[in-house]
């Protein structure tokens, strides 16, 4: 029995339940927020260390043998994702201490936060297709509730688009599961891999794979399925934006990685070719979308879309180095993106706006914040020697080695346009002098999460920002260990026999 | 070695703390680092001058073949000495030039970081490390150009410089990767050893072009030259250092560096000589057209960079010698002239050349320095610039192809170069004193030391060329040429064609300088330069980018949920059809055997109910018929031996209908606003999706040829699960985790609904309270 496999799900579940019990106590909820996510981070690191040391870990729920019961599986990709969820969750919790007002705490901010993390980690760890669907639902409902927390009109509008399109994804996902079960008669991922491999290349399997591709493509906000993301991510509390930006789409990307390395590898020429086109289109449309925006969080939102394209590119190229690049990119992106949203929140707190036109002068007044922005911003654009550079470099190298010149060209151009966007923010928010105020206070967003106590809390806002920026810098300057991690994760993905054997044990190959 | 390169970053990191504490001495103290570096590099001279190549290796990311190797041969040492030497002078100069400026500390942070990046660039052996430093110079240059960041032009100039150089940098990255794959190694040493393999590689042309793009953008070659003059928005020490002496030379450094491996091919010679000559000529023309002193100098830097590209393209021993000689000469005189331009600005407040005059009396030392540097720039005996110019002509004459074109452009350009040198070297100093914003007075020592030293070195190397040659230039030229060379630099080569050409450009250039005001007006009148210039292309590109972006966003992210759904479903249908057509030509098997009558009836009822729900104009009717469809589905469950699922379905359907009715009751009456065309479109997409799903379902069921895990549940529910109801055992035991998840979902939904209702209500109440006040 390896308890560490279940802990990343159990800890947030328990923390969520306890926060619900402490509904009326702000202090208890905050403490639970900090302790819960802190414990989660510790547990996730434990899990990652165990997985690194002992290989793929499996836990049979209720003691039912695979493929009949549900299994939790921690391979390196899953463990890495759980650690990233832990980091993002903890950073968000620290940030929330100041950034989330009592208004929102009173309506379940912390329980929702914990349960969202439970859903995310469940998705990363489950080895069962239908169970993945359940965790997706947990995530969806939790994120929907977090989105509307505050109840503003813009939030409602965004949330309705968010939930409608995501329900569409759920419906497709569920249908695809049904079809797959109807065809293969099993829900266990490892078992599916075995059975589909026995069937061999089969047109129907390809079509079902496409259905999964669309369902996860919506979750991951790939082209042309991303509409829900730019429609909603700029509306909630900024801490929520940061958490979503870091984690939610990446669950979709994770699912794509899992399904299209483990289960659907029978017709790579078709599925991964489609993925490659989607990757290129996603990169390009996302970055162009950002170029047309002049609001801090909207720009960042579109860049999420664009960066998803890079990750899918790694999967689509489907060479060892490309998968390494994809995994590395995910790691880099989650840290950087969450941080940029947190920084946008700090800027809002200092200046009371997200509109570039109404911001300015922060390079002069807060040089530290300017530097802290520069690190993730340049990293996002793939500038050396930050984490984003190595992520991009691996993908470019893998693409050129594989002869995929078009997509490499797109990736490079998109990198340049990303830089353009980041410099746009830099020029407007940090370099430009603060525009003369026209008498109206800067407060275009109604859900004012500015604090009652302005000065004292700022340090707590900076803390996660500094931590994440340090990680970005560290991944860049000391890329080797992270690369080795990504390499081993990719090796596990590309040779699923280890995964299958770990889950099914000696039963592999024996049909009931 | 690692410390030598990185020390600049370290000092930059502590500069914000250090500078305020040093006060007026900041420049002098910080300059100690580059001085130390200069001395350290100078100590490598004997070894390198003796023909040795020194190599330091440090691992960085070995898994990606990224190493921090440092290669010191003549070429990189020449650059390293220039960077650290001029760096020391500029740091000293800046401390005085920007004394008391509130952003002085930040300035030094970026300046020192730039210096370290530049050193890394020229010393790196690893291709990727070189690229890393390359990009770092772009970023630090960006931050320095935008030093006066509250000024919009400075911000735009900074963005422009960054965008152009980083754009080229990305091409360079792709070029490096392809180059490394072709050469089979990720270091300069490996590439230089694999020259033949690279030149014969199928990707050679692509590699060369990608590297050209990187070099041309960085070194401001036509048509990318426009960012450099705009970069003059930076403080003068930056212009002198980055945008004249060092960073802009990174591109030509790269060309010279790769010449032994990539050079000599038709593509190489043809492209580089033509682009170089064109840049040379354009730079001279635009310099004469400008009036700002720094702008003139910037364009003349463009001209010099064109010259260096030309020389890197020509190849061969003479051109290699000319390259390093010209590089050294230019760094010395142009650095001096820029710093003097800064002195004039600082001491008189003047920036426009036509508004200057008569400063020589008040500032005799500056005058002397300016004249000395200008003489070298014009290529007048006995200054070092003269030697470089002779060599340039000699190399150009040795060119086999395109010689007339290149020679004409070069001669014409150099006439302009002489004229510019004469204008900036004489115009501000002689003639009648003019009124200036500030009373002209001689600059302090800190400001004069740099330019004076640089100008004097120009004279010294001219008089004693062997001094520069033996220690350094021979080795540097050897590195450019790829094998050892014997330069034998001298002032006097006898009466020959290069000397005649040199004299010609001198005379013609002086004539132009004499008539400059008229010529400038004529050139300014040539409006086509603005209309069709490369900068116009950049502006149009940027505008186009924003327009395309806005158009695309209007098209895709248009704010209407119905279009989002439409697009999503259409994309799904499209992909499914594509997959079906290309991969799955099977027609789903259809057999009516085994279908019982009551199944047909239920199916018909469900279909009818769905049809009514879609077509009816009454909300209640739609809800009711949806309920009917749901009950039909429940019946199907019952018929297929899942009575408890059927019961659940009945419950849910009943509740849903009830709740919907309660909600819909409060809505206004239904308006049919959708035109028929749209209805048709929506219907066809719905039918396509529905049809596709039915097809797939039939197919999946038909393809079901393996045993299902459900048999295990049937067999084990009682003995292992201790329950008679299999569904219950599945829910609470076999797959209990799913149930846990669903319970969480319900809880979450409850919180969400509660928050939605309560928070809104309280908000309204609070506003209601506030309003009467």
Interface residues (C-beta under 8 A of the other chain):
Chain A: X13 X16 X20 X61 X62 X64 X67 X68 X69 X70 X103 X107 X108 X111 X112 X115 X118 X119 X122 X126 X130 X131 X134 X135 X137 X138 X141 X142 X144 X145 X148 X149 X150 X151 X160 X161 X164 X165 X168 X172 X175 X178 X179 X180 X181 X182 X183 X184 X185 X186 X187 X188 X191 X195 X198 X199 X202 X203 X204 X206 X207 X208 X209 X210 X211 X213 X214 X218 X224 X225 X227 X228 X230 X231 X267 X270 X274 X285 X288 X289 X290 X291 X292 X293 X363 X364 X367 X378 X383 X384 X385 X389 X390 X393 X394 X396 X397 X400 X401 X408 X409 X412 X413 X415 X416 X417 X419 X420 X423 X427 X430 X431 X432 X433 X479 X480 X483 X484 X487 X511 X512
Chain B: X16 X59 X60 X61 X62 X63 X64 X66 X106 X128 X131 X132 X135 X136 X139 X142 X146 X149 X150 X152 X155 X158 X159 X162 X163 X166 X167 X170 X171 X173 X174 X177 X178 X181 X545 X546 X548 X549 X550 X552 X553 X556 X557 X559 X561 X564 X565 X567 X568 X569 X571 X572 X575 X576 X578 X579 X580 X582 X583 X584 X585 X586 X693 X696 X697 X699 X700 X701 X703 X704 X706 X707 X708 X709 X710 X711 X712 X713 X716 X733 X734 X735 X736 X737 X738 X741 X742 X744 X745 X747 X748 X749 X751 X752 X754 X755 X756 X758 X759 X760 X763
